[in-house]
Amino acid sequence: MSIKSAKAFFETLLSDEVLARKFKSYTVISDRLNMAKEMGYEFTMAQAEQCVRQMATSGELDEKALENVAGGATCRGLFGCEN
């Protein structure tokens, strides 16, 4: 489990609209983590939070990308973390 795995998962979501819609359809955080795990990406909630913050801070995950992945969500919307 790693932040690297979380980043790879988010990059996959950003490049695949069908997967992003499926991800957004899950309203329970554990379901979103299970989706990632089923796809071969293993990371913890804390690692997901850290990854999203790092990607947003570095500009890799801008507001438009957040909109595409989670309907305009912030880190809280993606995995329930605090911003």
C-alpha positions in Angstrom: 0.0 0.0 0.0 1.3 3.4 -0.9 0.8 6.9 -2.0 2.3 5.9 -5.3 -0.5 3.4 -5.7 -3.1 6.1 -4.8 -1.6 8.5 -7.4 -1.7 5.8 -10.1 -5.4 5.1 -9.3 -6.3 8.8 -9.5 -4.4 9.2 -12.7 -6.4 6.2 -14.1 -9.6 7.9 -13.0 -8.6 11.1 -14.7 -8.0 9.3 -18.0 -11.0 7.1 -18.0 -14.4 8.8 -17.9 -16.3 5.5 -17.4 -14.3 4.5 -14.4 -14.6 8.1 -13.0 -18.4 7.8 -13.3 -18.3 4.4 -11.5 -16.1 5.9 -8.8 -18.5 8.8 -8.3 -21.5 6.5 -8.1 -20.2 5.0 -4.8 -21.3 7.1 -1.9 -19.5 5.2 0.8 -15.8 5.8 1.2 -15.1 2.1 1.8 -16.7 1.2 -1.5 -14.4 3.7 -3.3 -11.4 2.1 -1.6 -12.7 -1.3 -2.5 -13.1 -0.3 -6.1 -9.4 0.8 -6.2 -8.4 -2.5 -4.5 -10.3 -4.6 -7.0 -8.4 -2.7 -9.8 -5.1 -3.6 -8.2 -4.4 -0.3 -6.4 -4.0 -0.7 -2.7 -3.7 2.3 -0.3 -5.1 3.4 2.9 -7.5 6.3 3.5 -4.6 8.3 5.0 -2.5 7.7 1.9 -5.4 8.7 -0.4 -5.8 11.9 1.6 -2.1 12.7 1.4 -2.0 11.9 -2.3 -4.9 14.2 -3.1 -3.4 17.0 -1.1 0.0 16.6 -2.8 -1.5 16.4 -6.3 -3.7 19.5 -5.6 -0.8 21.5 -4.1 1.6 20.6 -7.0 -1.0 21.5 -9.6 -1.4 17.9 -10.9 -5.0 17.8 -9.7 -6.6 21.2 -10.4 -10.3 22.1 -9.9 -11.2 20.9 -13.4 -9.6 17.5 -12.7 -11.4 17.3 -9.4 -14.6 18.1 -11.2 -14.0 15.3 -13.7 -13.2 12.7 -11.0 -15.6 13.6 -8.3 -18.1 16.1 -9.4 -16.3 19.2 -8.2 -15.3 17.5 -5.0 -12.3 18.3 -2.9 -10.3 15.8 -1.0 -13.3 15.5 1.4 -15.5 14.6 -1.5 -13.1 12.0 -2.9 -12.5 10.2 0.4 -13.9 12.2 3.2 -10.7 13.8 4.3 -10.4 17.3 5.7 -8.9 20.0 3.4 
